[in-house]
Amino acid sequence: MFDSIIHFFESIDPILAAFLATTFTWGLTAFGASFVFFFKTMNRVVLDGMLGFTGGVMVAASFWSLLAPAIEMSEGDGFIKVIPAAVGFALGALFIFGLDKVLPHMHINFKETEGIKSPWQRTTLLVLAITLHNIPEGLAVGVLFGGVAAGIPEASIAGAVTLAIGIGIQNFPEGIAVSMPLRRMGMSRTKSFMYGQSSAIVEPIFGVIGAVAVTFFTPILPYALAFAAGAMIFVVVEEVIPETQQDKNTDIATLGFIGGFIVMMILDVALG
């Protein structure tokens, strides 16, 4: 079945492929958000474990799918070879850092808002927090497909599809993590679902942006891959992990992180 998926993506335009792949990851967010129609609450232990899993997938994807190819395709040796990855990684982290300071948002387990002070409702701020998570994820998938379009040997359809599968898997608990708190706050099931799935709408947008950018500016590919990695690692360290440490479920969250890391590592090495 995986081979059939690869053949399909090889037969279409890489930019369209980036759009379809990130639409798939958005769809799994919506699937997770749909659980609000069947449950009003989610056990906090389960949610922390799933968020830990999300962090593990993101860290593993950052290395195997993004940083390693970025270093491999860079020219030169020694320090010269790793400079594009180092620069791109730093810029990606700084990009999310900047958004984090400017965009008003609020994380699930925190009472204080972040970013510029805003009169926006708590529900909107919660959705924007998860939206921040999804920007680098869409960008990462798009950049890999853009590398394929540019004819870079180190960028493969299999690797891009594998990354999309991994990100889609970890988007599922993110959808739950948005919709369930909104439901507990008294919002209707339909509205909770709509807010939950909308948090990932940025993934197809940034997926296409990443693919187009690399297609037209091929030399930036190593920087772009590392940029996406830096953005994802910043999100994990600054947002995902702290959210799992607010209750007494730190062990569960840590085991979830290890599980997510292993799953993504296996997917990337075996399929990518």
N, C-alpha and C positions, 0 to 999 in steps of 0.2 A: 504493500500500500504506500509506503514511504517513497518507493521508486516512482510510483505513478504520480504522486504529488510533485516530485522533483521534475519529472518530464513535463507536467503541466506548466510549472513556473518557467521552465526553460523555453517553452513554446510561445511565451507572451513577452511583451515589452517589460524590461526590468522596472521601469517606473510604475507601470500598472501592477506589476508583481509586488512592489513595495506597498502600494495602496491596498491590495487585496490581503497581503500578509498582516498588515497593521489593522485592517478591518476585522480580521480574525481575532487578533488580540483584544480589540475593543469588544468583540462579541462575547468573549469569555468573561470580560468584566461585567457585561450585561447579564450573562448567565449567573454569575455570583450574586449580582444585585437582585435577581429574580427570586432568590430564596426568601426575600422579605414577604412574598405572597404566601409562604407556607409556615414561616416562623416569625414570631414577634421579637424574640430575643435570641442571642447566640451566646452560648457558654463562654465566659471570658477566658477560660483555660484554652478552649479550642481556638478562639480568635487570636490569642497571643501566639499559640503554636503555628497558626497559619501565617501570621505576620512575620514570625521568625523564618518560616519556610520561604516567604517572599524575599527576605533579605539574603538568604543563602543562594537563591537562584540568581539574584542580581549581582552578587559578588563573583560567583563562578562565571557567569556570562561576561562580566567585565574583563576577566582575564582571558579565558579560552576563546571567546568569540570576538573580542575587540582588541585588547592590548597585545596579545601574542601575535595576531596577524599584522597589527600596526608595526611592531618591531621587525617582524620577518620581512615585510615589504619595503622597509626603509633601506636606503643605500648607505654604504660605508661600513666601518667596523668600530667596535668598542664604543666609546662615548658618542661618536658621531652617529652611529646607527640608532641609538636609543633617544636621541634628542627630540625627534618629531613626536614620539610617544609621550615623552616627559612634558613637552610644551603643550600638546593637545590635552593631556590629562589635567594639567593645571588650569588651562583655560575652561575646560568643561566644568570643573569644580567651582571656579570663580563665577561662571555663568549662572549656575543654580544658586550659588551664594547670593549673587546680586538679585535674582528673582525672589529669593527667600526674604530679603530685606525690604523689597519694594511691594510685592504682591500681598495684599491682606489675606491671611488664612489662619486656620486654627486646627490643631491636631486633635485626634479623637480623645486622648486621655489627658489633655491639658486644658486648663481653664483660661489661660491668657492667650490673646491673639498675637500674631506676628505680622511683620511688614508694616506698611503705612496704616495709621489709624483710619478706620472706616466705619460707617454706620450700617454696613451690610449685616444681614441676619447671620446667626450662628450656623444655620444650615448651609448657606452659601460659602462661608469660611471653611467649613469642614470639607466641602466638595473641592474647593480650590487647593486645599492641602494635598489631597490625593492626586489632583490634576498635576501638581508639581512633580509627583512621582513618575507620572506617565510621559512627560516631555522627553526625557533622555531615552526612555524605552522605545518610543516610536522613532526617534532619531537614529538609534543604534541599528534597528532593522533596515531603515531606509538607506543608511550609509553603506551597509553591506550590499544591498541590491544595486546601489549606484556604482559600487566597485565592480560588480559583474558587468554592468552596462559599459563601463569604461575599459573593460577587457583586462583588468588586473588579475594575474594568475592566482594570487593568494586569496582572492575573493571568489567564493563559489555559491551557487544557488543552494546547494545542500547546507552550507554553513548558515546562510541567511534564513532558510526555512527552519533549521534547527533552532536558531536564536528566537525566531517568532514563536515556535512551539513552546520553548522554555518560558518566554515572557508571557505567553497566553496562559500557561499553567499557573504562574504566580499572580496573574491579574484576577483570577477567579476569587481568591480570598480578599483581594482589594475591593472587589465589588460588594462583597458581604460587609467588609469593614466600613463602607460608606453607608449602605442602605439600612443596616440594622440599627446603628445609633440614631439615625434620623427617625426611624419608626418608633424607637423608645422615647424620643422627644415629642411624640404625638402626631407626627406627620402621617398622612394616609399612605397605604401600601403603594398605590400608584405613583404618588409624588416621590416617595422614598426610592422606588425603583428608577424613576426618571432621573433623579439627581445622581443616584449611584452609577448608572451606566454612562451618564454624561461626563463623568470625571475622566473617562478614557477617550473622549472624542478627539483629544489633541494628538493621539497616537497616529491615526491616518494622516493628519495634517503635517506633523513633523516627519513622518515616514516619507512622504512625498518630497518635502523640503530637503531632507537629507539626501535622497536619491538624486534629485535634480542638481543639487549643489555639487556632488561628487562627479556626476556625469559631465558637467560643464567645466569643472575645475579639478581634473584628475589628480594633479600633484598634491592636493590637500587630503587625499584619502587617509594616509597614516595619521595625520593630525585629527581628522574627523572621527576615525575609529576611537582614538584615545580620548578625544573630547567627550564622546558618548560614555566611555568608561568612567572618566572622571566625574561626569555629572551623576551617573548611577551610584558610584561609591559615596559621593557626598550625600545623596538622598538616604542611602542605607545608614550611614554613620550619624547623620544629623537628625533624621526623622524616623526611619523604620525601627531601628534598634531601641532608641529611647522610648518609643510608644509601647514596646513589649516589656519594659522594665518598671512600669508604674504600679503593677499589682505584685502578687507573690508567685507569679508563674514564670520566673526567670529561667528555671531549669527546662520547662516545657518549651519556652521560646528559643532557648539555646539549642535544644535537640531538634526543633523545627528548622532552625538555621542550618544545622549540620545536614539534615535530610535534604533540604532544598539545594544546598551546595553539591551534594553527591548526585542528586537527580540531574542537575544541569551539567555537571562534569561528565556524567555517563552519556547524556544526550549529545553533547558537543563532540566528545571524542569518538563515540560509536557511529554517529550519524553525520557529523559535520566534516 
